[in-house]
């Protein structure tokens, strides 16, 4: 039995060797018959493909990019003008679809105050300065006018400047002062005359006193009669009385002159105080009127805040009713150098630096048709800010991008500037070659 098993095993081994020898000979025959020219072509193709891969891997760039959302704007953004009151609107027809300047009236809401009348008054007030004494503005202001809620305030100003003008024209204080000054001149003359009389009477008294002494001596020596002495004494007393009277007149003239001067000074002070009081009233009522006009215009008048072009947000017509806070117009500023505002998430933001290239693709202008716009990073915020997105709040950096070539795409198309145009921004942080990226991946895989 064991001999039979051994024989069977030997037969199986011989069969396997036979088949192996047969297959090896067939393969060897095929190999020997393979044409060497075909092998060379295959080798050349493989070598060419390898060289081509290296060539394109060197010249083709596959940069690292950080993506974000971009908004195209200018230094001055458009602003929407809303109605601050409810009422019927009156459009300024000259401003419709035209360029507007800062301060131009686009429209106003009708109210109890006449806008046309108030505009004329405002124009007059702009040329007036309450710090000046010129009250000729009164001749230009209407004396009878109805300004609704501003009527009382307007007439307060009108009354105050009317009183100031009357004060200036009537010149009551000036006339009183002038009259007292004339009185004072007469009193000064009277004072001088009294002073001269005092001097004359003093000299006369000295002489009569001298004569009295002489007659007294002569009377004592019995040379002169008593009658002569009495006459000399009476003359002395008369001169003394005259001197006393002239002195009283001098004192009285001095008092009257002082009182007159004091009255003149008092009137001058009263005049200045009255003038000051009237001026304060004019300034106060003027400022109140200006403030109330400004407040009224804030509620009823719609003005352009800067130079630009007006755009209607709705088809408005005169006398159409408008609700408070309803948007009416947009003022688009004149085009200046546009720039991009990129919102960048924190992922990869650390690689962004100033001077890096930015590829901008606008949503309104398909990339396949218009191409992309080249920009340069000019600044990046140092801290993040919270932004609301459909996915929730995110922390984002703000990156400013300038466009050296304007809004010209790489296809040569010039994109017309429109405020708040949205798009995608790709910031090239590392402009590497394809082969460098492959080698980098291999190194990373080996290290890992």
C-alpha distance (Angstrom), angle and dihedral (degrees) to the residues before:
residue distance angle dihedral
X1 . . .
X2 3.75 . .
X3 3.84 90.8 .
X4 3.83 89.9 54.1
X5 3.83 92.2 51.5
X6 3.78 91.2 50.7
X7 3.79 92.0 50.4
X8 3.81 91.7 49.7
X9 3.83 90.7 51.4
X10 3.79 91.4 50.3
X11 3.79 90.6 51.7
X12 3.85 92.0 51.4
X13 3.81 91.5 49.7
X14 3.78 91.6 49.3
X15 3.81 91.3 51.0
X16 3.85 91.8 50.5
X17 3.79 91.2 49.0
X18 3.75 90.4 50.0
X19 3.79 93.4 52.5
X20 3.83 92.0 44.8
X21 3.73 91.1 50.8
X22 3.77 91.1 48.0
X23 3.87 93.8 50.7
X24 3.80 93.1 44.2
X25 3.73 91.8 52.4
X26 3.85 91.2 50.0
X27 3.81 93.1 49.7
X28 3.76 91.3 45.3
X29 3.75 89.3 50.4
X30 3.83 91.4 51.8
X31 3.80 91.8 48.1
X32 3.73 92.1 49.3
X33 3.77 89.9 50.1
X34 3.97 95.5 49.1
X35 3.82 108.5 114.8
X36 3.82 113.2 -116.0
X37 3.85 91.5 -146.7
X38 3.81 91.0 64.0
X39 3.77 90.6 50.2
X40 3.78 90.7 52.8
X41 3.80 91.5 51.2
X42 3.78 91.6 50.5
X43 3.78 90.9 48.8
X44 3.79 91.9 48.4
X45 3.80 91.7 49.9
X46 3.79 92.0 49.6
X47 3.80 91.1 47.5
X48 3.82 91.6 48.2
X49 3.79 91.5 49.2
X50 3.80 90.4 49.9
X51 3.81 92.4 49.2
X52 3.80 90.1 45.7
X53 3.79 90.7 52.4
X54 3.79 90.8 50.9
X55 3.83 90.8 47.2
X56 3.79 94.5 50.9
X57 3.78 91.2 39.1
X58 3.82 88.0 58.4
X59 3.78 99.2 43.5
X60 3.80 100.0 34.4
X61 3.80 111.0 83.3
X62 3.76 122.1 -149.0
X63 3.80 104.4 -176.5
X64 3.79 130.2 -165.6
X65 3.80 109.4 -110.3
X66 3.78 137.0 -170.6
X67 3.79 114.5 -151.9
X68 3.78 128.9 -146.4
X69 3.79 143.3 152.0
X70 3.80 117.0 -91.9
X71 3.80 132.6 -157.9
X72 3.81 120.3 -163.7
X73 3.80 113.1 -139.5
X74 3.78 142.4 149.0
X75 3.83 128.4 -125.5
X76 3.82 88.4 -94.0
X77 3.80 114.0 49.7
X78 3.85 124.8 -150.7
X79 3.76 115.9 -96.8
X80 3.77 130.4 -150.1
X81 3.79 118.0 -134.3
X82 3.80 116.1 -145.7
X83 3.79 132.5 -171.5
X84 3.80 111.2 -102.1
X85 3.81 92.3 -164.4
X86 3.77 138.0 33.3
X87 3.79 119.6 -113.0
X88 3.78 146.0 85.4
X89 3.78 114.7 -38.2
X90 3.79 125.2 -133.2
X91 3.80 114.7 -161.0
X92 3.77 125.9 -147.3
X93 3.79 97.8 -126.3
X94 3.81 93.3 -162.1
X95 3.80 90.3 61.8
X96 3.79 98.1 50.7
X97 3.81 110.1 118.7
X98 3.78 91.0 -14.0
X99 3.75 134.9 111.9
X100 3.78 113.2 -87.0
X101 3.76 131.6 -155.4
X102 3.76 129.4 -141.2
X103 3.81 109.7 -74.5
X104 3.81 96.3 15.9
X105 3.80 114.2 144.6
X106 3.80 109.8 -118.8
X107 3.81 97.2 177.3
X108 3.80 142.1 -30.5
X109 3.79 137.3 -145.9
X110 3.79 113.8 -118.4
X111 3.82 116.1 -118.5
X112 3.81 140.7 154.9
X113 3.81 87.8 -75.2
X114 3.79 114.9 82.4
X115 3.79 106.7 -124.5
X116 3.82 93.1 -159.2
X117 3.82 92.9 52.7
X118 3.78 92.7 44.2
X119 3.80 90.6 49.1
X120 3.81 90.9 55.4
X121 3.80 91.0 48.7
X122 3.81 91.1 47.4
X123 3.79 90.5 50.8
X124 3.82 89.9 53.5
X125 3.80 92.3 46.4
X126 3.80 91.8 52.2
X127 3.81 89.4 63.6
X128 3.81 92.9 49.2
X129 3.78 127.9 86.4
X130 3.83 115.0 -163.9
X131 3.80 90.1 -154.9
X132 3.80 90.2 69.3
X133 3.80 124.2 79.1
X134 3.80 92.3 -132.3
X135 3.81 108.0 118.9
X136 3.81 98.0 172.0
X137 3.80 86.9 110.8
X138 3.80 84.9 82.7
X139 3.79 89.0 70.7
X140 3.83 90.0 58.4
X141 3.80 99.2 43.8
X142 3.83 117.2 88.3
X143 3.80 113.1 -111.6
X144 3.80 94.3 -155.2
X145 3.78 117.5 42.9
X146 3.79 140.1 136.0
X147 3.79 115.0 -139.1
X148 3.77 101.2 164.2
X149 3.79 110.9 -136.0
X150 3.82 90.7 5.6
X151 3.81 96.2 54.9
X152 3.82 96.8 93.4
X153 3.79 93.7 46.0
X154 3.81 91.3 47.4
X155 3.80 93.0 52.4
X156 3.79 91.2 47.8
X157 3.78 88.1 60.1
X158 3.79 92.7 41.3
X159 3.82 90.9 51.3
X160 3.81 93.9 47.7
X161 3.79 94.1 50.5
X162 3.82 90.0 42.9
X163 3.81 90.1 56.1
X164 3.79 91.1 47.1
X165 3.79 91.6 51.0
X166 3.82 92.0 48.5
X167 3.78 89.9 49.1
X168 3.79 90.1 52.2
X169 3.81 94.9 45.8
X170 3.82 100.1 40.4
X171 3.79 93.5 49.4
X172 3.80 94.1 -165.5
X173 3.77 93.9 161.0
X174 3.78 92.2 45.9
X175 3.80 91.3 53.5
X176 3.81 92.7 48.5
X177 3.77 91.4 47.3
X178 3.79 91.4 47.9
X179 3.81 90.7 49.9
X180 3.79 91.7 50.1
X181 3.78 90.6 46.7
X182 3.81 88.9 55.8
X183 3.79 89.6 48.2
X184 3.76 89.1 49.4
X185 3.80 90.7 52.7
X186 3.79 90.1 53.4
X187 3.78 90.6 47.0
X188 3.77 90.2 50.5
X189 3.80 89.5 53.1
X190 3.77 89.6 46.9
X191 3.79 90.3 49.6
X192 3.80 91.1 51.6
X193 3.81 91.2 48.8
X194 3.78 91.1 48.5
X195 3.77 90.1 49.0
X196 3.80 90.5 51.5
X197 3.82 91.1 48.8
X198 3.78 90.0 50.4
X199 3.77 89.9 52.4
X200 3.83 92.1 47.5
X201 3.80 93.2 45.5
X202 3.80 90.2 47.6
X203 3.80 90.2 54.6
X204 3.79 91.1 44.9
X205 3.78 90.7 50.4
X206 3.78 90.7 52.6
X207 3.78 90.8 53.6
X208 3.81 94.1 47.2
X209 3.79 89.0 47.4
X210 3.81 88.5 52.1
X211 3.80 90.8 48.6
X212 3.81 90.6 48.0
X213 3.80 92.2 52.8
X214 3.80 91.1 48.0
X215 3.84 93.0 49.3
X216 3.80 89.8 46.5
X217 3.82 90.5 55.3
X218 3.78 91.7 45.8
X219 3.79 90.8 47.6
X220 3.80 90.7 50.7
X221 3.79 89.2 52.6
X222 3.80 88.5 47.6
X223 3.76 90.0 -118.8
X224 3.81 96.8 116.0
X225 3.75 127.4 47.7
X226 3.79 122.1 -113.9
X227 3.79 89.7 -116.8
X228 3.78 91.4 62.4
X229 3.80 90.0 49.3
X230 3.79 91.1 50.6
X231 3.78 90.6 48.7
X232 3.81 91.7 51.2
X233 3.79 91.1 47.2
X234 3.83 92.0 49.2
X235 3.80 90.8 49.3
X236 3.81 90.1 50.3
X237 3.79 92.1 51.0
X238 3.79 91.7 47.5
X239 3.79 91.8 51.2
X240 3.79 89.7 47.4
X241 3.80 90.7 52.8
X242 3.80 91.1 47.0
X243 3.81 90.1 51.4
X244 3.78 91.3 49.5
X245 3.80 90.6 49.5
X246 3.79 92.7 48.4
X247 3.79 89.7 49.3
X248 3.80 89.8 51.7
X249 3.79 89.8 50.4
X250 3.81 89.5 49.9
X251 3.79 92.1 50.9
X252 3.79 91.7 46.4
X253 3.80 92.1 48.6
X254 3.80 89.4 50.4
X255 3.82 91.7 50.2
X256 3.79 92.3 48.7
X257 3.81 91.1 48.7
X258 3.80 91.2 50.3
X259 3.80 91.4 47.7
X260 3.79 90.4 49.6
X261 3.81 92.4 49.7
X262 3.80 89.9 47.2
X263 3.81 90.4 50.4
X264 3.81 90.3 49.5
X265 3.81 90.8 51.9
X266 3.79 90.4 46.7
X267 3.79 91.7 51.8
X268 3.80 90.7 47.6
X269 3.80 90.1 52.7
X270 3.81 91.0 46.5
X271 3.79 89.7 49.0
X272 3.81 92.3 51.1
X273 3.80 91.9 46.0
X274 3.79 91.7 48.2
X275 3.80 91.0 47.6
X276 3.79 90.2 48.0
X277 3.79 91.1 48.3
X278 3.80 92.5 50.3
X279 3.81 92.1 45.9
X280 3.80 91.4 50.3
X281 3.80 88.9 50.8
X282 3.82 90.3 50.6
X283 3.82 93.2 47.9
X284 3.81 92.4 45.3
X285 3.79 95.9 48.2
X286 3.81 90.9 41.5
X287 3.80 92.2 54.3
X288 3.80 90.9 45.0
X289 3.79 90.5 51.4
X290 3.81 93.1 47.1
X291 3.82 91.9 47.7
X292 3.79 92.6 48.5
X293 3.80 92.2 46.8
X294 3.81 89.0 50.9
X295 3.81 90.1 48.0
X296 3.80 90.9 49.0
X297 3.81 91.8 48.7
X298 3.80 89.6 48.5
X299 3.79 88.5 59.3
X300 3.78 102.0 36.4
X301 3.81 109.9 20.6
X302 3.81 123.9 72.0
X303 3.80 112.8 -153.4
X304 3.78 133.4 178.8
X305 3.82 109.3 -108.6
X306 3.81 93.3 -153.4
X307 3.80 143.7 0.5
X308 3.78 114.0 -68.6
X309 3.79 145.7 93.3
X310 3.78 125.5 -57.5
X311 3.80 121.4 -127.7
X312 3.80 123.5 -171.6
X313 3.79 116.8 -131.0
X314 3.79 89.7 -162.5
X315 3.81 137.8 13.8
X316 3.80 97.1 -90.8
X317 3.81 124.4 -172.2
X318 3.80 133.0 -176.5
X319 3.83 116.1 -79.2
X320 3.80 91.2 15.5
X321 3.81 111.3 144.7
X322 3.78 116.3 -115.3
X323 3.79 128.7 -167.9
X324 3.78 124.5 -131.8
X325 3.83 113.4 -89.1
X326 3.80 91.3 13.2
X327 3.84 111.1 145.6
X328 3.80 110.5 -118.0
X329 3.81 112.4 163.6
X330 3.77 142.7 10.2
X331 3.79 120.8 -143.5
X332 3.79 109.9 -150.3
X333 3.81 111.9 -159.8
X334 3.76 120.5 -130.2
X335 3.78 111.0 -84.7
X336 3.76 114.4 -90.4
X337 3.79 129.8 170.7
X338 3.83 104.4 -50.5
X339 3.77 122.4 -136.7
X340 3.79 136.2 -174.0
X341 3.79 127.7 -113.0
X342 3.79 109.4 -156.5
X343 3.79 122.7 -165.8
X344 3.80 107.2 -151.8
X345 3.79 126.2 -170.4
X346 3.78 118.9 -134.8
X347 3.82 92.5 -106.9
X348 3.79 106.7 104.1
X349 3.80 92.9 -10.9
X350 3.79 91.3 125.7
X351 3.81 90.0 71.2
X352 3.80 93.0 59.3
X353 3.81 115.2 102.6
X354 3.78 137.5 168.3
X355 3.79 114.7 -84.0
X356 3.81 95.7 30.2
X357 3.79 118.5 136.4
X358 3.80 119.9 -106.0
X359 3.81 126.7 -159.2
X360 3.82 111.3 -153.4
X361 3.80 122.4 -163.5
X362 3.80 114.5 -172.9
X363 3.79 122.3 -142.9
X364 3.82 93.4 -141.4
X365 3.80 92.6 52.9
X366 3.83 113.7 50.3
X367 3.78 112.4 -128.3
X368 3.81 93.5 -134.6
X369 3.81 91.0 57.9
X370 3.81 105.1 31.8
X371 3.78 103.8 22.1
X372 3.81 126.7 -144.7
X373 3.80 136.6 -57.5
X374 3.77 122.1 -123.1
X375 3.79 118.7 -133.0
X376 3.79 140.5 169.3
X377 3.81 127.9 -133.5
X378 3.82 108.1 -116.4
X379 3.80 101.9 171.6
X380 3.77 143.9 -4.9
X381 3.79 129.6 -158.5
X382 3.79 116.6 -108.0
X383 3.79 93.3 -140.4
X384 3.78 135.1 37.4
X385 3.77 127.0 -111.1
X386 3.78 129.2 -152.4
X387 3.80 115.9 -107.5
X388 3.76 128.6 -173.9
X389 3.80 117.4 -127.3
X390 3.81 133.9 169.1
X391 3.81 86.4 -101.4
X392 3.80 91.9 53.0
X393 3.79 136.5 -94.0
X394 3.80 117.1 -26.6
X395 3.78 135.0 -176.5
X396 3.80 111.8 -119.0
X397 3.79 140.0 174.1
X398 3.79 120.4 -130.9
X399 3.80 114.9 -129.6
X400 3.81 124.1 -172.0
X401 3.80 117.7 -147.4
X402 3.79 127.8 -168.8
X403 3.79 125.5 -158.3
X404 3.83 111.0 -137.8
X405 3.82 91.9 -170.9
X406 3.78 94.9 38.9
X407 3.79 117.7 -125.6
X408 3.80 93.6 -30.0
X409 3.81 114.0 135.5
X410 3.79 127.6 -142.7
X411 3.84 86.5 -105.0
X412 3.80 90.1 61.2
X413 3.81 93.7 -107.4
X414 3.82 117.3 141.0
X415 3.79 110.1 -141.6
X416 3.84 113.1 -146.5
X417 3.79 110.1 -122.4
X418 3.78 116.1 -108.5
X419 3.75 123.3 171.9
X420 3.79 118.9 -109.7
X421 3.80 94.7 11.7
X422 3.81 107.3 170.2
X423 3.77 129.8 -142.9
X424 3.80 148.3 131.4
X425 3.78 124.5 -76.4
X426 3.80 125.7 -156.4
X427 3.79 113.5 -165.4
X428 3.81 112.0 -157.3
X429 3.79 104.0 -140.1
X430 3.85 98.5 169.2
X431 3.81 119.8 16.0
X432 3.84 98.2 -156.8
X433 3.83 130.3 168.7
X434 3.79 120.1 -109.1
X435 3.80 92.7 -116.0
X436 3.81 89.8 52.1
X437 3.78 90.3 54.3
X438 3.85 91.2 48.8
X439 3.79 91.7 49.3
X440 3.78 89.5 46.1
X441 3.80 91.0 52.7
X442 3.80 90.6 49.1
X443 3.82 91.6 49.8
X444 3.79 90.4 48.0
X445 3.83 91.1 50.1
X446 3.84 91.7 48.3
X447 3.81 93.0 49.0
X448 3.74 90.7 46.9
